[in-house]
Amino acid sequence: MGFSSTFPSLVPMAMFIIAFLALCLMPQPALAITRHYEFNITMANVTRLCHTKSIVTVNGKFPGPRIVTREGDRLLIKVNNHVPNNISIHWHGVRQLRSGWADGPAYITQCPIQTGQSYVYNYTIVGQRGTLWWHAHISWLRSTLYGPLIILPKKNESYPFLKPFKEVPIILGEWFNADPEAIISQALQTGGGPNVSDAYTINGLPGLLYNCSAKDTFKLKVKLGKTYLFRMINAALNDELFFSIANHTLTVVDADAVYVKPFETNTILITPGQTTNVLLKTKSEYPSATFLMTARPYVTGQGTFDNSTVAGILEYESPISHSTKSMKKLPMFMPTLPPLNDTSFATNFSKKLRSLATSQFPTKVPQNVDKHFFFTVGLGTTPCDKNQTCQGPTNTTKFAASINNISFVQPTTALLQSHFIGQSNGVYSPYFPNNPLNWFNYTGNPPNNTMVSNGTKVLVLPFNTSVELIMQDTSILGAESHPLHLHGFNFFVVGQGFGNFDPNKDPANFNLIDPVERNTVGVPSGGWVAIRFLADNPGVWFMHCHLEVHTSWGLKMAWLVLDGKLPNQKLLPPPSDLPKC
């Protein structure tokens, strides 16, 4: 009698056990987890430039706490408002797939969290890794309410570059001695430009180049021969910034939480809203010197600006012990930053940013376009209130800003909520124009009529529409760079240039192979930028200039992406604790 006939079940059982053991020994996919955070919005006294004031903070910290998560994780962040101001928090750059209720811009996706109220932001990080950030998204409160949002790769996945010895968030910001809420309130009332900041900051500290600030200087001590990853964030309200470290080269490896082809540079340019990861390789021999890291503005507009420089200190750990006194005697080197108006550097820097475009990190730029849009962006004017003298371009006009000559009027009901319940009448119009209503020489002599129109209009897109958008700067009140941020999507920067966009010639030069993928892009001063994206995320998505003064003046609009036909293509219902207006 044969073995198999005597024990007929042993062979398949043995095969099952072998297969089971092999499965157990295989590397298992990392399980996503839920991470809980609690943000208590409170007032705290903070002193900078020998000036103490009470500011709005998260958990009493300035800048606020860092959020650290991994790709695939779910985040539950409870925000408790203990201050007199209404609050909303935006998780800048997070795709928010079908979770638009957690995006955060006040009166767009939610009503703000009122004093004494709480709201839980609930979202999952899908297909993203790198550096993003969070900030208040109502009025000018993000001047103090901001912090890093760090997304690590999934467990057992590595960076596509050398693993750094240490990772360091570097957040560039602005400090105002006065209350920023009072500054913008006065500017909107008078129609003039708002007062500028009193200092720039690195991780909340102005640094030794400002009066009374030597002790408030960010210092980073590094080891010899190591690679550091700097997670750069520009949280400044109103300024694009150059950043450099004396006698050191930076390698750019990531922009807006998307890996890029690495390239070396002595200086980076980073607009408000943007993030950039750079590698710093420290020197192999002790340099017997300290090095300043500095940032100052890149300026293209006609208005006043904070013409100052923030500095931090990079110092090396000595192989032999030095006293504090001898360390102070070391020579200190300062970097040479580009001129304030160096548009040539800005252009060349942005052109170096290219997606990896590898099999592991493909560049899924839409090759075919369903809808073409052309938006003009820039400044204009609006009439003074009756019987009032203004401080705008003339004493009868206020400064305004617009997209396609429409200055966005903030609603008093959240757009997403009114769309979801089907009660949009009286809240918004679904007829935002695809093109400017009045064509003119955008970068030539300005037209005689500088007035803008006003309205709360959205642009409606069917689900999965592939979009090409040209954003054209205008010189109505002077050409100026505008960092435009799109919520809910990443987009591909397929082209840019100076002068007026030429639809017959310029598309031939578009990069559809490895364009950089971003959530915030600078529209060049006196020029245009072309982006493409796929509208695969249902909801209402804000798009606005990340210079806060321009947003306050109305340089903003919203896209309404309709639900798809399948259940996984529809916006999820609102949470029960969604704030009421």
HELIX and SHEET records of a PDB file:
HELIX    1   1 PHE A    3  THR A    6  1                                   4    
HELIX    2   2 LEU A   10  LEU A   25  1                                  16    
HELIX    3   3 GLY A  100  ALA A  102  5                                   3    
HELIX    4   4 LEU A  141  SER A  143  5                                   3    
HELIX    5   5 PRO A  180  THR A  190  1                                  11    
HELIX    6   6 THR A  324  LYS A  328  1                                   5    
HELIX    7   7 THR A  343  LYS A  352  1                                  10    
HELIX    8   8 LEU A  415  PHE A  420  1                                   6    
HELIX    9   9 ASP A  506  ASN A  509  5                                   4    
HELIX   10  10 GLU A  548  SER A  552  1                                   5    
HELIX   11  11 PRO A  567  GLN A  569  5                                   3    
SHEET    1   A 4 HIS A  51  VAL A  58  0                                        
SHEET    2   A 4 THR A  34  ARG A  48 -1                                        
SHEET    3   A 4 ARG A  74  ASN A  81  1                                        
SHEET    4   A 4 SER A 118  THR A 124 -1                                        
SHEET    1   B 4 ILE A  67  ARG A  70  0                                        
SHEET    2   B 4 TYR A 146  LEU A 152  1                                        
SHEET    3   B 4 GLY A 130  ALA A 136 -1                                        
SHEET    4   B 4 ILE A  89  HIS A  92 -1                                        
SHEET    1   C 6 ALA A 199  ILE A 202  0                                        
SHEET    2   C 6 LYS A 166  TRP A 175 -1                                        
SHEET    3   C 6 THR A 227  ASN A 234  1                                        
SHEET    4   C 6 THR A 275  LYS A 281 -1                                        
SHEET    5   C 6 LEU A 250  ALA A 255 -1                                        
SHEET    6   C 6 VAL A 258  THR A 265 -1                                        
SHEET    1   D 5 LYS A 219  VAL A 222  0                                        
SHEET    2   D 5 VAL A 310  TYR A 316  1                                        
SHEET    3   D 5 THR A 290  TYR A 298 -1                                        
SHEET    4   D 5 GLU A 240  ILE A 245 -1                                        
SHEET    5   D 5 THR A 267  ILE A 270 -1                                        
SHEET    1   E 4 LYS A 219  VAL A 222  0                                        
SHEET    2   E 4 VAL A 310  TYR A 316  1                                        
SHEET    3   E 4 THR A 290  TYR A 298 -1                                        
SHEET    4   E 4 MET A 332  PHE A 333  1                                        
SHEET    1   F 6 THR A 397  ILE A 403  0                                        
SHEET    2   F 6 LYS A 371  PRO A 383 -1                                        
SHEET    3   F 6 THR A 465  ASP A 473  1                                        
SHEET    4   F 6 GLY A 527  ALA A 535 -1                                        
SHEET    5   F 6 PHE A 491  PHE A 498 -1                                        
SHEET    6   F 6 VAL A 516  ARG A 518 -1                                        
SHEET    1   G 2 ILE A 406  PHE A 408  0                                        
SHEET    2   G 2 SER A 453  GLY A 455  1                                        
SHEET    1   H 5 VAL A 458  LEU A 461  0                                        
SHEET    2   H 5 LYS A 556  VAL A 561  1                                        
SHEET    3   H 5 GLY A 539  CYS A 545 -1                                        
SHEET    4   H 5 HIS A 482  LEU A 486 -1                                        
SHEET    5   H 5 THR A 520  VAL A 523 -1                                        
END                                                                             
